[in-house]
């Protein structure tokens, strides 16, 4: 595409919804709990941690962070956490780790991709993500795909590169990881979700990505017109 606006999109919690991948992660942790001091209660403890997070009773950045913290407290090692995560990602987009799209996502991205460069930037490894994109019906609407980004720091060069070409809007559900690096570089931001983050000052905000479809369309169109003027 010619120089113009770019929309940088997060994957988990933004484009891909549902607890399927997280449940696969917990199941993989349970397979490894026999080598820890967890006493076989890892699944129960992780589910309780997710419930507390969903109720707003903890300050974890997301449900994965709640599971990770809980597992570490019960003797699961960092190595086993990494292996369990990779095992769950291998199942992404299958019936063992299904994902669902926000309502109307495929049509929205297909339209958006005609007026902006659409970029996927995720900390998730490539394994499983491509299959999940196909299951979500959005594989043809993403002009670039960046895996294992290493957010927050690893997002900065992606944002900086596209800011050299034109305006950038970063879209995600975790301010610290998905949006703060973009905001520091002067990009616009769109925060998905209802959790309060005192330091967050997003350009756009919506309870769900679906709530942001029209504002994102308007942003892209306005900057596309400006770039053409």
C-alpha positions in Angstrom: 0.0 0.0 0.0 1.1 3.6 -0.5 2.0 5.7 2.5 -1.0 6.5 4.7 -2.6 5.5 8.0 -1.7 2.2 9.8 -3.7 0.3 12.4 -1.6 -2.0 14.6 -3.8 -4.7 16.1 -3.2 -6.9 19.1 -4.4 -10.6 18.9 -5.4 -12.2 22.2 -8.3 -10.3 23.9 -8.6 -8.0 20.9 -9.1 -10.0 17.6 -9.4 -13.4 19.3 -11.8 -13.9 22.1 -12.9 -16.8 24.3 -11.3 -18.8 27.1 -10.4 -21.8 24.9 -6.7 -21.0 24.7 -6.5 -20.2 28.4 -8.2 -23.5 29.3 -5.7 -25.3 27.0 -2.9 -23.5 28.9 -4.3 -24.6 32.3 -4.7 -28.2 31.1 -1.1 -28.2 30.0 0.0 -26.8 33.4 -2.0 -29.6 35.1 -0.1 -32.2 33.0 3.1 -30.8 34.6 1.9 -30.3 38.1 2.9 -33.8 39.2 6.5 -32.4 39.2 5.6 -29.5 41.6 4.2 -29.0 45.1 0.8 -28.1 43.7 -0.9 -31.2 45.2 -3.0 -31.6 42.1 -5.1 -28.5 42.7 -3.6 -26.4 39.9 -6.7 -26.4 37.8 -9.0 -25.4 40.6 -6.6 -22.7 41.8 -6.2 -21.2 38.3 -9.9 -21.2 37.7 -10.5 -19.4 41.0 -7.8 -16.8 40.0 -9.5 -16.2 36.7 -12.9 -15.7 38.5 -11.3 -13.2 40.8 -9.7 -11.3 37.9 -13.0 -11.3 35.9 -14.7 -9.9 39.0 -12.2 -7.0 39.2 -10.9 -8.3 42.6 -7.2 -8.4 41.5 -4.8 -6.2 39.7 -3.4 -8.7 37.2 -3.0 -7.2 33.7 -5.0 -10.1 32.2 -6.2 -13.6 32.8 -3.0 -15.2 31.6 -1.1 -13.1 34.3 -3.5 -14.4 36.9 -2.9 -18.0 35.9 0.9 -17.5 35.7 1.1 -15.9 39.2 -1.1 -18.7 40.7 0.9 -21.5 39.1 4.2 -20.0 40.3 2.9 -19.8 43.8 2.1 -23.5 43.7 5.5 -24.7 42.6 5.2 -24.6 38.8 8.5 -23.5 37.3 9.1 -20.8 34.7 10.3 -23.5 32.4 7.1 -25.5 32.8 5.1 -22.4 32.3 6.8 -21.7 29.0 6.4 -25.3 27.8 2.7 -25.3 28.8 2.1 -22.0 27.0 3.8 -23.3 23.8 1.8 -26.6 24.0 -1.4 -24.6 24.3 -0.5 -22.4 21.4 0.1 -25.4 19.2 -3.7 -26.2 19.7 -4.8 -22.6 18.9 -7.8 -22.5 16.6 -8.7 -26.2 17.1 -11.5 -27.7 19.1 -9.1 -28.0 22.0 -8.3 -24.3 22.1 -11.0 -22.5 20.1 -11.2 -18.8 19.6 -14.1 -16.6 18.5 -14.2 -13.2 16.8 -15.9 -10.0 17.9 -19.2 -9.7 16.1 -18.7 -8.5 12.5 -14.9 -8.6 12.7 -14.2 -10.2 9.3 -16.3 -7.6 7.4 -14.9 -4.8 9.5 -11.3 -5.7 8.8 -12.0 -6.3 5.1 -13.3 -2.8 4.8 -10.6 -1.2 7.0 -7.8 -2.8 5.0 -8.9 -0.8 2.0 -8.2 2.5 3.7 -5.4 1.6 6.1 -2.4 -0.8 6.4 -3.6 -3.4 8.9 -0.8 -4.9 11.0 -0.9 -7.7 13.5 1.5 -7.4 16.5 1.3 -10.1 19.1 3.5 -11.6 21.8 2.1 -15.0 20.8 4.3 -17.3 18.8 3.4 -18.0 15.2 2.4 -21.6 16.0 -1.4 -21.8 15.9 -2.0 -18.1 15.2 -2.2 -18.5 11.4 -4.7 -21.3 11.8 -6.7 -19.1 14.2 -6.7 -16.2 11.8 -8.2 -18.5 9.2 -10.8 -19.7 11.6 -11.7 -16.1 12.4 -11.9 -15.2 8.7 -9.4 -12.4 8.8 -6.2 -13.9 7.3 -6.5 -11.9 4.1 -7.1 -8.5 5.8 -3.8 -8.2 7.5 -1.0 -6.7 5.5 1.8 -7.5 8.0 2.0 -10.1 10.9 4.5 -9.8 13.7 4.8 -12.7 16.2 6.9 -13.0 19.4 7.0 -9.2 19.5 8.2 -8.9 23.1 5.8 -6.2 24.1 6.0 -3.6 25.5 9.5 -2.8 24.3 9.3 -4.9 21.2 6.3 -3.0 19.9 8.2 0.3 19.6 10.2 -0.4 16.4 7.0 -1.5 14.7 5.2 1.6 15.7 8.2 3.8 14.8 8.5 2.2 11.4 4.9 3.0 10.5 5.0 6.5 12.0 7.6 7.3 9.4 5.0 6.4 6.7 2.0 8.2 8.3 -0.3 8.3 11.3 -0.7 5.1 13.4 -3.5 3.8 15.6 -2.6 1.0 18.0 -5.5 -1.1 19.1 -5.4 -3.5 22.1 -6.8 -4.6 25.5 -3.7 -4.1 27.7 -2.6 -0.4 28.0 0.9 -1.2 29.4 1.7 -3.7 26.6 -0.4 -2.8 23.6 -0.8 1.0 23.7 1.6 2.8 26.1 4.6 2.2 23.8 2.6 3.6 20.9 1.4 6.6 22.9 5.0 7.4 24.0 6.0 7.6 20.3 3.1 9.9 19.4 0.7 7.3 17.9 -3.0 7.3 18.6 -4.4 4.5 20.7 -7.7 2.6 21.1 -8.2 0.7 24.3 -10.6 -2.3 24.4 -12.2 -3.3 27.7 -13.8 -2.0 30.8 -11.0 -2.4 33.3 -9.8 0.9 34.8 -6.2 1.8 34.3 -5.3 5.1 36.0 -2.4 5.9 33.7 -4.3 5.1 30.5 -5.2 8.1 28.2 -6.4 6.4 25.0 -7.5 8.3 22.0 -10.5 6.0 21.6 -12.0 3.6 24.1 -14.7 0.9 23.9 -16.1 -1.9 26.0 -15.5 -4.3 23.1 -13.8 -4.0 19.8 -17.2 -4.0 18.1 -17.9 -0.7 19.9 -14.8 0.8 18.2 -15.6 -0.2 14.6 -17.1 3.1 13.6 -14.6 5.3 15.4 -11.7 3.3 13.9 -13.2 3.6 10.4 -13.6 7.4 10.9 -10.0 7.7 12.1 -8.7 5.8 9.1 -10.8 7.7 6.6 -9.9 11.0 8.0 -6.2 10.3 7.9 -6.5 8.7 4.4 -8.0 11.9 3.1 -5.4 14.0 4.8 -2.6 11.8 3.2 -4.1 12.3 -0.2 -4.5 16.1 0.1 
